[in-house]
Amino acid sequence: MKTTLHYIVDGMAGPLVKQQLMKCIKATAERVLAICKDPLTALEAGKVHLDKQLTNVEELLRRLT
């Protein structure tokens, strides 16, 4: 899935003025913040339970790649 920033970097959005580029970056940053904030808010409100356990990080990363 390509984001607006991908299109800008790839040159597919055409020439942009600085203000247009900054609006795009701001909107993207706000979307990322919202994605991160929602789970944290649920965690702080006690709506999410974390099952804490020892984890082999090396094995976890191997499975993710």
All heavy atoms as a GROMACS GRO file, in nm:
protein
  504
    1MET      N    1   0.085  -0.118   0.000
    1MET     CA    2   0.000   0.000   0.000
    1MET      C    3   0.089   0.124   0.000
    1MET      O    4   0.174   0.140   0.085
    1MET     CB    5  -0.089  -0.002   0.124
    1MET     CG    6  -0.179   0.117   0.133
    1MET     SD    7  -0.305   0.092   0.258
    1MET     CE    8  -0.255   0.213   0.375
    2LYS      N    9   0.070   0.207  -0.097
    2LYS     CA   10   0.150   0.328  -0.106
    2LYS      C   11   0.080   0.442  -0.033
    2LYS      O   12  -0.040   0.459  -0.044
    2LYS     CB   13   0.175   0.368  -0.250
    2LYS     CG   14   0.277   0.280  -0.318
    2LYS     CD   15   0.338   0.352  -0.433
    2LYS     CE   16   0.455   0.274  -0.485
    2LYS     NZ   17   0.551   0.356  -0.551
    3THR      N   18   0.159   0.518   0.040
    3THR     CA   19   0.105   0.636   0.107
    3THR      C   20   0.130   0.758   0.020
    3THR      O   21   0.202   0.752  -0.080
    3THR     CB   22   0.174   0.658   0.243
    3THR    OG1   23   0.313   0.687   0.220
    3THR    CG2   24   0.162   0.535   0.332
    4THR      N   25   0.072   0.867   0.060
    4THR     CA   26   0.093   0.992  -0.013
    4THR      C   27   0.241   1.026  -0.018
    4THR      O   28   0.291   1.073  -0.121
    4THR     CB   29   0.015   1.106   0.056
    4THR    OG1   30  -0.122   1.067   0.066
    4THR    CG2   31   0.024   1.235  -0.023
    5LEU      N   32   0.312   1.001   0.091
    5LEU     CA   33   0.456   1.031   0.092
    5LEU      C   34   0.532   0.947  -0.011
    5LEU      O   35   0.627   0.994  -0.072
    5LEU     CB   36   0.514   1.010   0.231
    5LEU     CG   37   0.476   1.116   0.334
    5LEU    CD1   38   0.536   1.082   0.470
    5LEU    CD2   39   0.518   1.255   0.290
    6HIS      N   40   0.489   0.822  -0.031
    6HIS     CA   41   0.552   0.740  -0.134
    6HIS      C   42   0.537   0.805  -0.271
    6HIS      O   43   0.632   0.809  -0.349
    6HIS     CB   44   0.489   0.600  -0.139
    6HIS     CG   45   0.533   0.509  -0.030
    6HIS    ND1   46   0.454   0.480   0.078
    6HIS    CD2   47   0.648   0.442  -0.011
    6HIS    CE1   48   0.516   0.398   0.157
    6HIS    NE2   49   0.636   0.374   0.107
    7TYR      N   50   0.418   0.853  -0.300
    7TYR     CA   51   0.394   0.917  -0.430
    7TYR      C   52   0.479   1.044  -0.446
    7TYR      O   53   0.529   1.071  -0.554
    7TYR     CB   54   0.246   0.949  -0.448
    7TYR     CG   55   0.160   0.827  -0.464
    7TYR    CD1   56   0.064   0.793  -0.371
    7TYR    CD2   57   0.177   0.742  -0.574
    7TYR    CE1   58  -0.014   0.680  -0.386
    7TYR    CE2   59   0.100   0.628  -0.590
    7TYR     CZ   60   0.005   0.597  -0.496
    7TYR     OH   61  -0.071   0.484  -0.510
    8ILE      N   62   0.494   1.118  -0.338
    8ILE     CA   63   0.576   1.239  -0.344
    8ILE      C   64   0.721   1.203  -0.369
    8ILE      O   65   0.787   1.260  -0.458
    8ILE     CB   66   0.560   1.322  -0.216
    8ILE    CG1   67   0.419   1.380  -0.209
    8ILE    CG2   68   0.666   1.432  -0.208
    8ILE    CD1   69   0.384   1.445  -0.076
    9VAL      N   70   0.773   1.107  -0.292
    9VAL     CA   71   0.912   1.067  -0.306
    9VAL      C   72   0.939   1.009  -0.445
    9VAL      O   73   1.043   1.033  -0.505
    9VAL     CB   74   0.951   0.965  -0.196
    9VAL    CG1   75   1.086   0.903  -0.222
    9VAL    CG2   76   0.948   1.033  -0.059
   10ASP      N   77   0.843   0.933  -0.496
   10ASP     CA   78   0.858   0.873  -0.629
   10ASP      C   79   0.840   0.975  -0.742
   10ASP      O   80   0.856   0.942  -0.859
   10ASP     CB   81   0.758   0.759  -0.649
   10ASP     CG   82   0.789   0.639  -0.559
   10ASP    OD1   83   0.901   0.632  -0.506
   10ASP    OD2   84   0.699   0.555  -0.544
   11GLY      N   85   0.803   1.098  -0.707
   11GLY     CA   86   0.786   1.203  -0.808
   11GLY      C   87   0.654   1.196  -0.881
   11GLY      O   88   0.633   1.265  -0.981
   12MET      N   89   0.562   1.114  -0.832
   12MET     CA   90   0.434   1.095  -0.901
   12MET      C   91   0.332   1.204  -0.868
   12MET      O   92   0.227   1.213  -0.932
   12MET     CB   93   0.377   0.957  -0.867
   12MET     CG   94   0.465   0.842  -0.915
   12MET     SD   95   0.409   0.682  -0.859
   12MET     CE   96   0.258   0.666  -0.952
   13ALA      N   97   0.361   1.285  -0.768
   13ALA     CA   98   0.267   1.389  -0.727
   13ALA      C   99   0.292   1.519  -0.801
   13ALA      O  100   0.219   1.616  -0.783
   13ALA     CB  101   0.278   1.413  -0.576
   14GLY      N  102   0.394   1.522  -0.884
   14GLY     CA  103   0.427   1.644  -0.956
   14GLY      C  104   0.499   1.742  -0.865
   14GLY      O  105   0.529   1.712  -0.750
   15PRO      N  106   0.528   1.859  -0.914
   15PRO     CA  107   0.598   1.958  -0.832
   15PRO      C  108   0.507   2.010  -0.720
   15PRO      O  109   0.390   2.042  -0.742
   15PRO     CB  110   0.633   2.069  -0.931
   15PRO     CG  111   0.537   2.052  -1.043
   15PRO     CD  112   0.500   1.908  -1.048
   16LEU      N  113   0.560   2.014  -0.602
   16LEU     CA  114   0.485   2.063  -0.487
   16LEU      C  115   0.556   2.181  -0.424
   16LEU      O  116   0.678   2.186  -0.420
   16LEU     CB  117   0.470   1.953  -0.381
   16LEU     CG  118   0.394   1.828  -0.422
   16LEU    CD1  119   0.402   1.724  -0.311
   16LEU    CD2  120   0.249   1.861  -0.450
   17VAL      N  121   0.479   2.273  -0.374
   17VAL     CA  122   0.539   2.384  -0.302
   17VAL      C  123   0.563   2.337  -0.158
   17VAL      O  124   0.505   2.239  -0.112
   17VAL     CB  125   0.449   2.511  -0.304
   17VAL    CG1  126   0.435   2.562  -0.446
   17VAL    CG2  127   0.315   2.485  -0.243
   18LYS      N  128   0.648   2.409  -0.089
   18LYS     CA  129   0.687   2.371   0.047
   18LYS      C  130   0.566   2.355   0.138
   18LYS      O  131   0.558   2.260   0.215
   18LYS     CB  132   0.783   2.476   0.104
   18LYS     CG  133   0.839   2.443   0.238
   18LYS     CD  134   0.939   2.550   0.283
   18LYS     CE  135   0.994   2.520   0.419
   18LYS     NZ  136   1.091   2.621   0.462
   19GLN      N  137   0.469   2.444   0.128
   19GLN     CA  138   0.352   2.438   0.214
   19GLN      C  139   0.271   2.310   0.190
   19GLN      O  140   0.225   2.246   0.284
   19GLN     CB  141   0.263   2.560   0.191
   19GLN     CG  142   0.143   2.566   0.285
   19GLN     CD  143   0.059   2.690   0.263
   19GLN    OE1  144   0.075   2.761   0.165
   19GLN    NE2  145  -0.031   2.717   0.355
   20GLN      N  146   0.256   2.268   0.065
   20GLN     CA  147   0.185   2.144   0.034
   20GLN      C  148   0.258   2.024   0.092
   20GLN      O  149   0.196   1.933   0.148
   20GLN     CB  150   0.173   2.126  -0.118
   20GLN     CG  151   0.079   2.222  -0.185
   20GLN     CD  152   0.086   2.208  -0.336
   20GLN    OE1  153   0.194   2.217  -0.394
   20GLN    NE2  154  -0.028   2.187  -0.398
   21LEU      N  155   0.389   2.023   0.078
   21LEU     CA  156   0.470   1.914   0.130
   21LEU      C  157   0.459   1.906   0.282
   21LEU      O  158   0.442   1.798   0.338
   21LEU     CB  159   0.615   1.931   0.087
   21LEU     CG  160   0.712   1.821   0.127
   21LEU    CD1  161   0.666   1.686   0.073
   21LEU    CD2  162   0.852   1.852   0.076
   22MET      N  163   0.465   2.019   0.349
   22MET     CA  164   0.456   2.022   0.495
   22MET      C  165   0.318   1.975   0.542
   22MET      O  166   0.307   1.904   0.642
   22MET     CB  167   0.487   2.162   0.549
   22MET     CG  168   0.629   2.208   0.521
   22MET     SD  169   0.756   2.091   0.574
   22MET     CE  170   0.742   2.104   0.749
   23LYS      N  171   0.212   2.009   0.471
   23LYS     CA  172   0.077   1.962   0.506
   23LYS      C  173   0.069   1.810   0.494
   23LYS      O  174   0.009   1.743   0.578
   23LYS     CB  175  -0.028   2.027   0.416
   23LYS     CG  176  -0.060   2.170   0.454
   23LYS     CD  177  -0.171   2.225   0.363
   23LYS     CE  178  -0.204   2.368   0.399
   23LYS     NZ  179  -0.312   2.423   0.314
   24CYS      N  180   0.130   1.757   0.391
   24CYS     CA  181   0.129   1.613   0.371
   24CYS      C  182   0.205   1.541   0.482
   24CYS      O  183   0.158   1.442   0.538
   24CYS     CB  184   0.191   1.580   0.236
   24CYS     SG  185   0.200   1.404   0.204
   25ILE      N  186   0.322   1.592   0.517
   25ILE     CA  187   0.402   1.534   0.624
   25ILE      C  188   0.328   1.543   0.757
   25ILE      O  189   0.325   1.447   0.834
   25ILE     CB  190   0.540   1.602   0.632
   25ILE    CG1  191   0.622   1.567   0.507
   25ILE    CG2  192   0.615   1.561   0.758
   25ILE    CD1  193   0.749   1.646   0.492
   26LYS      N  194   0.263   1.656   0.783
   26LYS     CA  195   0.188   1.674   0.907
   26LYS      C  196   0.073   1.573   0.914
   26LYS      O  197   0.051   1.509   1.018
   26LYS     CB  198   0.133   1.815   0.916
   26LYS     CG  199   0.052   1.841   1.041
   26LYS     CD  200  -0.007   1.980   1.041
   26LYS     CE  201  -0.094   1.997   1.164
   26LYS     NZ  202  -0.193   2.101   1.150
   27ALA      N  203  -0.002   1.556   0.806
   27ALA     CA  204  -0.114   1.463   0.804
   27ALA      C  205  -0.066   1.319   0.828
   27ALA      O  206  -0.129   1.243   0.902
   27ALA     CB  207  -0.189   1.473   0.672
   28THR      N  208   0.045   1.283   0.766
   28THR     CA  209   0.100   1.149   0.784
   28THR      C  210   0.144   1.128   0.928
   28THR      O  211   0.117   1.023   0.988
   28THR     CB  212   0.218   1.125   0.687
   28THR    OG1  213   0.171   1.142   0.553
   28THR    CG2  214   0.277   0.987   0.704
   29ALA      N  215   0.211   1.226   0.986
   29ALA     CA  216   0.254   1.216   1.126
   29ALA      C  217   0.134   1.204   1.219
   29ALA      O  218   0.138   1.126   1.317
   29ALA     CB  219   0.339   1.337   1.163
   30GLU      N  220   0.027   1.275   1.191
   30GLU     CA  221  -0.093   1.266   1.274
   30GLU      C  222  -0.156   1.128   1.266
   30GLU      O  223  -0.204   1.074   1.366
   30GLU     CB  224  -0.193   1.375   1.235
   30GLU     CG  225  -0.149   1.513   1.279
   30GLU     CD  226  -0.235   1.626   1.223
   30GLU    OE1  227  -0.317   1.601   1.132
   30GLU    OE2  228  -0.220   1.740   1.272
   31ARG      N  229  -0.155   1.066   1.146
   31ARG     CA  230  -0.209   0.931   1.132
   31ARG      C  231  -0.126   0.830   1.211
   31ARG      O  232  -0.179   0.742   1.279
   31ARG     CB  233  -0.216   0.891   0.985
   31ARG     CG  234  -0.332   0.955   0.911
   31ARG     CD  235  -0.354   0.892   0.774
   31ARG     NE  236  -0.240   0.901   0.685
   31ARG     CZ  237  -0.216   1.002   0.602
   31ARG    NH1  238  -0.299   1.106   0.598
   31ARG    NH2  239  -0.112   1.002   0.523
   32VAL      N  240   0.006   0.844   1.204
   32VAL     CA  241   0.095   0.754   1.278
   32VAL      C  242   0.072   0.771   1.429
   32VAL      O  243   0.064   0.672   1.502
   32VAL     CB  244   0.243   0.780   1.241
   32VAL    CG1  245   0.336   0.706   1.335
   32VAL    CG2  246   0.270   0.740   1.098
   33LEU      N  247   0.060   0.894   1.475
   33LEU     CA  248   0.035   0.920   1.617
   33LEU      C  249  -0.096   0.856   1.661
   33LEU      O  250  -0.104   0.794   1.768
   33LEU     CB  251   0.033   1.070   1.643
   33LEU     CG  252   0.008   1.113   1.787
   33LEU    CD1  253   0.116   1.058   1.879
   33LEU    CD2  254   0.003   1.265   1.798
   34ALA      N  255  -0.200   0.867   1.580
   34ALA     CA  256  -0.330   0.808   1.614
   34ALA      C  257  -0.319   0.657   1.624
   34ALA      O  258  -0.377   0.596   1.715
   34ALA     CB  259  -0.435   0.848   1.512
   35ILE      N  260  -0.245   0.595   1.533
   35ILE     CA  261  -0.228   0.450   1.535
   35ILE      C  262  -0.157   0.407   1.663
   35ILE      O  263  -0.194   0.307   1.724
   35ILE     CB  264  -0.149   0.403   1.411
   35ILE    CG1  265  -0.235   0.418   1.286
   35ILE    CG2  266  -0.100   0.259   1.426
   35ILE    CD1  267  -0.159   0.401   1.156
   36CYS      N  268  -0.059   0.482   1.707
   36CYS     CA  269   0.016   0.449   1.828
   36CYS      C  270  -0.062   0.484   1.954
   36CYS      O  271  -0.054   0.413   2.054
   36CYS     CB  272   0.150   0.522   1.829
   36CYS     SG  273   0.262   0.472   1.698
   37LYS      N  274  -0.137   0.592   1.951
   37LYS     CA  275  -0.204   0.642   2.070
   37LYS      C  276  -0.321   0.553   2.113
   37LYS      O  277  -0.342   0.532   2.233
   37LYS     CB  278  -0.254   0.784   2.045
   37LYS     CG  279  -0.312   0.851   2.166
   37LYS     CD  280  -0.353   0.994   2.134
   37LYS     CE  281  -0.418   1.058   2.255
   37LYS     NZ  282  -0.466   1.191   2.226
   38ASP      N  283  -0.398   0.501   2.019
   38ASP     CA  284  -0.516   0.421   2.053
   38ASP      C  285  -0.483   0.302   2.143
   38ASP      O  286  -0.547   0.284   2.247
   38ASP     CB  287  -0.589   0.377   1.927
   38ASP     CG  288  -0.660   0.493   1.858
   38ASP    OD1  289  -0.678   0.599   1.922
   38ASP    OD2  290  -0.698   0.477   1.741
   39PRO      N  291  -0.386   0.217   2.108
   39PRO     CA  292  -0.354   0.104   2.196
   39PRO      C  293  -0.300   0.149   2.332
   39PRO      O  294  -0.330   0.088   2.434
   39PRO     CB  295  -0.248   0.025   2.119
   39PRO     CG  296  -0.262   0.068   1.978
   39PRO     CD  297  -0.314   0.208   1.982
   40LEU      N  298  -0.223   0.256   2.335
   40LEU     CA  299  -0.169   0.305   2.462
   40LEU      C  300  -0.280   0.357   2.552
   40LEU      O  301  -0.280   0.334   2.673
   40LEU     CB  302  -0.065   0.415   2.438
   40LEU     CG  303   0.066   0.368   2.375
   40LEU    CD1  304   0.157   0.489   2.346
   40LEU    CD2  305   0.137   0.269   2.464
   41THR      N  306  -0.378   0.425   2.493
   41THR     CA  307  -0.491   0.476   2.570
   41THR      C  308  -0.571   0.359   2.628
   41THR      O  309  -0.610   0.362   2.745
   41THR     CB  310  -0.582   0.563   2.482
   41THR    OG1  311  -0.503   0.672   2.431
   41THR    CG2  312  -0.699   0.618   2.559
   42ALA      N  313  -0.593   0.255   2.549
   42ALA     CA  314  -0.666   0.137   2.596
   42ALA      C  315  -0.589   0.068   2.708
   42ALA      O  316  -0.648   0.023   2.807
   42ALA     CB  317  -0.691   0.041   2.480
   43LEU      N  318  -0.460   0.062   2.696
   43LEU     CA  319  -0.376   0.000   2.799
   43LEU      C  320  -0.384   0.078   2.929
   43LEU      O  321  -0.404   0.021   3.036
   43LEU     CB  322  -0.231  -0.010   2.750
   43LEU     CG  323  -0.131  -0.075   2.844
   43LEU    CD1  324  -0.169  -0.220   2.870
   43LEU    CD2  325   0.008  -0.066   2.784
   44GLU      N  326  -0.371   0.211   2.919
   44GLU     CA  327  -0.377   0.296   3.038
   44GLU      C  328  -0.514   0.290   3.106
   44GLU      O  329  -0.525   0.300   3.227
   44GLU     CB  330  -0.343   0.440   3.001
   44GLU     CG  331  -0.197   0.460   2.964
   44GLU     CD  332  -0.170   0.598   2.907
   44GLU    OE1  333  -0.264   0.673   2.876
   44GLU    OE2  334  -0.050   0.631   2.891
   45ALA      N  335  -0.620   0.270   3.028
   45ALA     CA  336  -0.756   0.263   3.082
   45ALA      C  337  -0.788   0.125   3.138
   45ALA      O  338  -0.897   0.104   3.190
   45ALA     CB  339  -0.857   0.301   2.974
   46GLY      N  340  -0.695   0.032   3.126
   46GLY     CA  341  -0.718  -0.102   3.178
   46GLY      C  342  -0.805  -0.188   3.087
   46GLY      O  343  -0.855  -0.292   3.128
   47LYS      N  344  -0.825  -0.145   2.964
   47LYS     CA  345  -0.908  -0.220   2.870
   47LYS      C  346  -0.830  -0.332   2.801
   47LYS      O  347  -0.889  -0.417   2.736
   47LYS     CB  348  -0.967  -0.126   2.764
   47LYS     CG  349  -1.062  -0.024   2.820
   47LYS     CD  350  -1.113   0.068   2.711
   47LYS     CE  351  -1.207   0.174   2.768
   47LYS     NZ  352  -1.253   0.266   2.664
   48VAL      N  353  -0.698  -0.328   2.815
   48VAL     CA  354  -0.613  -0.428   2.752
   48VAL      C  355  -0.528  -0.492   2.859
   48VAL      O  356  -0.474  -0.424   2.946
   48VAL     CB  357  -0.521  -0.363   2.645
   48VAL    CG1  358  -0.424  -0.464   2.588
   48VAL    CG2  359  -0.604  -0.299   2.535
   49HIS      N  360  -0.517  -0.624   2.855
   49HIS     CA  361  -0.433  -0.696   2.950
   49HIS      C  362  -0.309  -0.747   2.877
   49HIS      O  363  -0.320  -0.809   2.771
   49HIS     CB  364  -0.510  -0.814   3.010
   49HIS     CG  365  -0.424  -0.903   3.093
   49HIS    ND1  366  -0.379  -0.866   3.217
   49HIS    CD2  367  -0.373  -1.026   3.068
   49HIS    CE1  368  -0.304  -0.963   3.267
   49HIS    NE2  369  -0.299  -1.061   3.178
   50LEU      N  370  -0.194  -0.718   2.933
   50LEU     CA  371  -0.070  -0.767   2.874
   50LEU      C  372  -0.030  -0.896   2.944
   50LEU      O  373  -0.028  -0.903   3.066
   50LEU     CB  374   0.042  -0.664   2.891
   50LEU     CG  375   0.030  -0.535   2.811
   50LEU    CD1  376   0.150  -0.446   2.838
   50LEU    CD2  377   0.017  -0.563   2.664
   51ASP      N  378  -0.001  -0.998   2.866
   51ASP     CA  379   0.046  -1.125   2.919
   51ASP      C  380   0.198  -1.121   2.914
   51ASP      O  381   0.259  -1.153   2.811
   51ASP     CB  382  -0.010  -1.240   2.835
   51ASP     CG  383   0.030  -1.375   2.891
   51ASP    OD1  384   0.069  -1.382   3.009
   51ASP    OD2  385   0.024  -1.474   2.816
   52LYS      N  386   0.258  -1.079   3.024
   52LYS     CA  387   0.404  -1.064   3.029
   52LYS      C  388   0.469  -1.200   3.050
   52LYS      O  389   0.429  -1.277   3.137
   52LYS     CB  390   0.443  -0.968   3.142
   52LYS     CG  391   0.387  -0.830   3.125
   52LYS     CD  392   0.420  -0.743   3.244
   52LYS     CE  393   0.350  -0.609   3.231
   52LYS     NZ  394   0.369  -0.527   3.351
   53GLN      N  395   0.568  -1.227   2.966
   53GLN     CA  396   0.643  -1.351   2.978
   53GLN      C  397   0.782  -1.332   2.918
   53GLN      O  398   0.803  -1.243   2.836
   53GLN     CB  399   0.570  -1.466   2.911
   53GLN     CG  400   0.538  -1.442   2.765
   53GLN     CD  401   0.457  -1.555   2.707
   53GLN    OE1  402   0.475  -1.670   2.744
   53GLN    NE2  403   0.367  -1.524   2.615
   54LEU      N  404   0.874  -1.416   2.962
   54LEU     CA  405   1.008  -1.410   2.905
   54LEU      C  406   1.001  -1.449   2.758
   54LEU      O  407   0.928  -1.539   2.720
   54LEU     CB  408   1.102  -1.505   2.979
   54LEU     CG  409   1.136  -1.467   3.122
   54LEU    CD1  410   1.221  -1.577   3.187
   54LEU    CD2  411   1.210  -1.334   3.125
   55THR      N  412   1.076  -1.377   2.676
   55THR     CA  413   1.073  -1.400   2.532
   55THR      C  414   1.216  -1.401   2.479
   55THR      O  415   1.298  -1.318   2.515
   55THR     CB  416   0.994  -1.288   2.461
   55THR    OG1  417   0.864  -1.284   2.516
   55THR    CG2  418   0.987  -1.311   2.313
   56ASN      N  419   1.242  -1.496   2.392
   56ASN     CA  420   1.369  -1.502   2.323
   56ASN      C  421   1.358  -1.408   2.204
   56ASN      O  422   1.296  -1.441   2.102
   56ASN     CB  423   1.398  -1.645   2.278
   56ASN     CG  424   1.532  -1.657   2.208
   56ASN    OD1  425   1.576  -1.565   2.140
   56ASN    ND2  426   1.596  -1.770   2.225
   57VAL      N  427   1.416  -1.289   2.215
   57VAL     CA  428   1.402  -1.186   2.112
   57VAL      C  429   1.464  -1.233   1.980
   57VAL      O  430   1.407  -1.209   1.873
   57VAL     CB  431   1.466  -1.053   2.159
   57VAL    CG1  432   1.461  -0.949   2.048
   57VAL    CG2  433   1.396  -1.002   2.283
   58GLU      N  434   1.574  -1.301   1.987
   58GLU     CA  435   1.638  -1.350   1.865
   58GLU      C  436   1.545  -1.444   1.789
   58GLU      O  437   1.528  -1.433   1.668
   58GLU     CB  438   1.769  -1.421   1.899
   58GLU     CG  439   1.848  -1.465   1.777
   58GLU     CD  440   1.980  -1.531   1.815
   58GLU    OE1  441   2.024  -1.517   1.930
   58GLU    OE2  442   2.037  -1.597   1.727
   59GLU      N  443   1.480  -1.537   1.861
   59GLU     CA  444   1.386  -1.630   1.797
   59GLU      C  445   1.264  -1.556   1.743
   59GLU      O  446   1.216  -1.585   1.634
   59GLU     CB  447   1.342  -1.737   1.897
   59GLU     CG  448   1.236  -1.831   1.844
   59GLU     CD  449   1.281  -1.910   1.723
   59GLU    OE1  450   1.403  -1.935   1.707
   59GLU    OE2  451   1.195  -1.947   1.642
   60LEU      N  452   1.215  -1.458   1.817
   60LEU     CA  453   1.101  -1.379   1.772
   60LEU      C  454   1.133  -1.308   1.642
   60LEU      O  455   1.054  -1.310   1.547
   60LEU     CB  456   1.061  -1.279   1.880
   60LEU     CG  457   0.947  -1.185   1.848
   60LEU    CD1  458   0.817  -1.262   1.827
   60LEU    CD2  459   0.929  -1.082   1.958
   61LEU      N  460   1.248  -1.244   1.635
   61LEU     CA  461   1.288  -1.173   1.513
   61LEU      C  462   1.307  -1.270   1.397
   61LEU      O  463   1.273  -1.238   1.283
   61LEU     CB  464   1.416  -1.093   1.538
   61LEU     CG  465   1.402  -0.974   1.631
   61LEU    CD1  466   1.539  -0.913   1.659
   61LEU    CD2  467   1.308  -0.871   1.573
   62ARG      N  468   1.358  -1.387   1.424
   62ARG     CA  469   1.378  -1.487   1.319
   62ARG      C  470   1.242  -1.527   1.260
   62ARG      O  471   1.229  -1.543   1.139
   62ARG     CB  472   1.449  -1.610   1.376
   62ARG     CG  473   1.497  -1.706   1.270
   62ARG     CD  474   1.578  -1.824   1.324
   62ARG     NE  475   1.687  -1.781   1.409
   62ARG     CZ  476   1.701  -1.817   1.539
   62ARG    NH1  477   1.614  -1.897   1.596
   62ARG    NH2  478   1.801  -1.773   1.610
   63ARG      N  479   1.141  -1.542   1.346
   63ARG     CA  480   1.009  -1.580   1.298
   63ARG      C  481   0.942  -1.468   1.220
   63ARG      O  482   0.859  -1.493   1.132
   63ARG     CB  483   0.919  -1.619   1.414
   63ARG     CG  484   0.955  -1.757   1.470
   63ARG     CD  485   0.851  -1.804   1.568
   63ARG     NE  486   0.870  -1.732   1.695
   63ARG     CZ  487   0.779  -1.721   1.788
   63ARG    NH1  488   0.660  -1.772   1.773
   63ARG    NH2  489   0.804  -1.655   1.899
   64LEU      N  490   0.976  -1.342   1.250
   64LEU     CA  491   0.914  -1.229   1.183
   64LEU      C  492   0.973  -1.202   1.045
   64LEU      O  493   0.911  -1.134   0.964
   64LEU     CB  494   0.926  -1.103   1.269
   64LEU     CG  495   0.846  -1.104   1.399
   64LEU    CD1  496   0.879  -0.982   1.481
   64LEU    CD2  497   0.697  -1.110   1.370
   65THR      N  498   1.092  -1.252   1.020
   65THR     CA  499   1.157  -1.225   0.892
   65THR      C  500   1.143  -1.340   0.796
   65THR      O  501   1.100  -1.445   0.823
   65THR     CB  502   1.305  -1.192   0.909
   65THR    OG1  503   1.370  -1.300   0.976
   65THR    CG2  504   1.323  -1.064   0.984
   0.00000   0.00000   0.00000
